[in-house]
Amino acid sequence: MSAAEAKIMTETNNKEREKAALEAYAGDRGLNYEENLLWEKEFSDSPGVDLPEPAKAPLRTGAQARENVGLPQLSEPQVLRHFVRMSTWNYSIDHGFFPLGSCTMKHNPRLNEKVARLNGFANIHPLQPEETVQGALKLQHELQNWLAELTGLPGVCLTPAAGAHGELAGMMTIRRAHELAGQTRRKIVLSPDSAHGTNPATAVMCGFQVRNIPTRETGRLTVEAFREALFETDPEGADIAGMMVTNPNTCGLFETEILEIVDLLHEAGGYFYCDGANFNALVGKIRPGDFGVDVMHINLHKTFSTPHGGGGPGSGPICCSEKLAHAMPVPTVVKDGETYRLESGEDRPETLGRLKAFQGQFGMHVRALTYMLSHGADGLKQVAEDAVLNANYILACLKDEYHVPYEGPCMHECLLTDKKQKELGVTTLDIAKGLVERGYHPMTTYFPLVLQGTMLIEPTETESKDSIDRFISVMKDFASDVRNGKADDFHAFPLSSPRRRLDEVQAAKYPVLKWTEN
Ligand SMILES: *Cc1c(COP(=O)(O)O)cnc(C)c1O
């Protein structure tokens, strides 16, 4: 290419980029504000803070010394507006219905927040002497007991910092137990194709090999498919470390053949890891320990209403059966007479060790226990009942308009696909963008991966019938608009949000990770 041609190309590209930027840049509209980066603002002469000239001190950082790091000079109101404006971009459960499947976006009761802000909980430090934080340790001990009771699994470790971290803790516990038993040949973890993506990822991070179990037409595990996978490379399954199953699974279905499957697994010497992120569908109704689970994690930030999704850190305690409790991470809280203390490695020499600094997300433990105590055992049972009822109500109301891939009732989330709409040119993505246009956070799209064009809808028990009915009527409107030849409208959605459709391929392939001036 000649220099002249290159120049023309660059100019054309720039023009196209300008045009694209104009289309995407909606500017301030209604009470939606665009917001530049702090660095792109006009720097004022009067920054928010006046610092005195630093005293002359000898430089001790050698070549690392920096003279001017170029911090923006902004006044307090400029900084405040910047962050407050951006905070308004974050759609949350406090804004409206948030039917994101697999995420359990339920209301976070304000009572939890009030309790978490009590001085004795909010202003303590993990390095304080234990005798000064007996109340906090008692709270964690009580939370351990509640989780043990609700899951039927007696060993509880609160430290994992999120669901995926709990999976890691659980799989490391299984690995440790096999090591202690001299069973180091066990390298294979079975996992169905309906598993949450974090399951195989966790197994691989722990050094296991993942063997996929196909779920076929029913969306569920079958004994037959399981048996095939279990004995694929060893007639006794002696190379199997365990299986990871999400139950209810990511299609929103309960694994009906789980008892027989777990018996087979246990006979072969494997452990059952249950991804308990969907515990909202079961809490108070059945105890996973009773269907053979050896270890599971609980997402406090899903089932037990602690904030998540930008609202707060997660928390993913693990619960272990008697068989595995000796191997799980330290510390748990133990009670000696009337005194609470954190156990150490000496209390439990077979532990896999410490997983992270300190004792987990304490503030979330406070919120979760508050939630449990304010609901009581009967209230928690009703949580599961209402969550399942709400999901089935949506399923029943939308089943004529949208394709329902699996027969029968669902658990706490329902699965639809875009099969009917796609024939008329409208996909799951278009429906999701349509929901944005109508003021809803979309459902989970294109997940689970076992089918095409999936839409996973989880209303949770905290939505009123009114808000669920409104959502249903919007979804019905969409279906009838598609039938009535308005497919093209959908391709333009959303019309009124500051950003419309982003080039996700471009963003994934060429992410811009660093701001540069022009
Ligand atoms: C949310 C979820 C996870 C991961 O939990 P994080 O707290 O996001 O790490 C794992 N499995 C399932 C089924 C989930 O829904």
The ligand as an SDF file (V2000), in Angstrom:
LIG
                    3D

 15 15  0  0  0  0  0  0  0  0999 V2000
  -23.6510  -18.1840   40.9280 C   0  0  0  0  0  0  0  0  0  0  0  0
  -23.2550  -19.5610   40.6970 C   0  0  0  0  0  0  0  0  0  0  0  0
  -21.9340  -19.9920   40.9230 C   0  0  0  0  0  0  0  0  0  0  0  0
  -20.7900  -19.0670   41.2410 C   0  0  0  0  0  0  0  0  0  0  0  0
  -20.9520  -18.2710   42.3620 O   0  0  0  0  0  0  0  0  0  0  0  0
  -20.0830  -16.9300   42.5240 P   0  0  0  0  0  0  0  0  0  0  0  0
  -20.3930  -16.4360   43.8810 O   0  0  0  0  0  0  0  0  0  0  0  0
  -20.5210  -16.0310   41.4280 O   0  0  0  0  0  0  0  0  0  0  0  0
  -18.6340  -17.3040   42.3700 O   0  0  0  0  0  0  0  0  0  0  0  0
  -21.6680  -21.3300   40.7700 C   0  0  0  0  0  0  0  0  0  0  0  0
  -22.6210  -22.1990   40.3970 N   0  0  0  0  0  0  0  0  0  0  0  0
  -23.8860  -21.8160   40.1540 C   0  0  0  0  0  0  0  0  0  0  0  0
  -24.9250  -22.8350   39.7540 C   0  0  0  0  0  0  0  0  0  0  0  0
  -24.2480  -20.4910   40.2920 C   0  0  0  0  0  0  0  0  0  0  0  0
  -25.5120  -20.1250   40.0390 O   0  0  0  0  0  0  0  0  0  0  0  0
  1  2  1  0
  2  3  1  0
  2 14  2  0
  3  4  1  0
  3 10  2  0
  4  5  1  0
  5  6  1  0
  6  7  2  0
  6  8  1  0
  6  9  1  0
 10 11  1  0
 11 12  2  0
 12 13  1  0
 12 14  1  0
 14 15  1  0
M  END
$$$$
